[in-house]
Amino acid sequence: MSVRELTPEEVALRERQGAGARYDADAAPHGELALARRGTAYFARKLMELSDDELDAPSLLPGWSRRHLIAHVGYNARAVARLVEWARTGVETPMYASDSQRWDEIVLGSTLPARALRHLVEHAAVHLNVEWRDLDDAGWDALVVTAQGRTVPARETAWMRAKEVWVHAVDLASGGSFLDFPDEMVDGIIADVFRVWTRRSEDVALTVRPTDRAEEQSFGEGGLAVTGAAADIARWLAGRGARRLVAVGGDELPAIPRWF
């Protein structure tokens, strides 16, 4: 019985797979990867709690059904995986090939049968995880360009994905809460909002005083201080509404710019 020779593509795949399980490179952003993977599991759990019929209901994002949101989370994993592939191979593979691709994918994905939509999220997350684990130490510092035009090292893809899965798990409107987030994710969101505002030169003056943290954080000069649990502050800064927060020295919480 003759043995079929492997094609060059199959040889390359086996070389990438190696002799056994693959692990993150030493230089990988281990903390952010852990948050992304925990967030993926959290999103999957909240999705699992919804019946197929409930996928047609609105999400917490204006104008988006749960189907739109689920499709977005699935296709976002594929888009982030393209950036990681770019870092690994050196061949430019942008998140999206055109300005319309992101929304076109969301609209198309929202029409998939429920089972296919769930599989999209699962399989895309597995693919992204494989790309992360195939990235060597140097690859994590390779520069890629986000959909917003920012040039960043590939290590930022882990935090990019963590934000998507944790926050959109709440947007599913199936019982997800910022109160479920690990402390590192809550603190990371607060810090990230301030970083985004800085990049956009937002005209904001604000101090946040988490009652369950040792330090306050400020943006701009002066302005109101807002106090409450860190998770509730992160929820408000992320544009998901205010609960249990107090504006010190004012009757109402200040208006704030969007995050992402």
Sequence and secondary structure as in RCSB ss.txt:
>XXXX:A:sequence
MSVRELTPEEVALRERQGAGARYDADAAPHGELALARRGTAYFARKLMELSDDELDAPSLLPGWSRRHLIAHVGY
NARAVARLVEWARTGVETPMYASDSQRWDEIVLGSTLPARALRHLVEHAAVHLNVEWRDLDDAGWDALVVTAQGR
TVPARETAWMRAKEVWVHAVDLASGGSFLDFPDEMVDGIIADVFRVWTRRSEDVALTVRPTDRAEEQSFGEGGLA
VTGAAADIARWLAGRGARRLVAVGGDELPAIPRWF
>XXXX:A:secstr
       HHHHHHHHHH SS     TTS HHHHHHHHHHHHHHHHHHHTS TGGGGSB SSTT BHHHHHHHHHH
HHHHHHHHHHHHHH S   S SSTTHHHHHHHHHTTS HHHHHHHHHHHHHHHHHHHHT  TGGGG EEE TTS 
EEETTHHHHHHHHHHHHHHHHT SS  GGGS HHHHHHHHHHHHHHHHHTT    EEEEETTSS  EEESSS EE
EEE HHHHHHHHTTS   S EEETSSS        
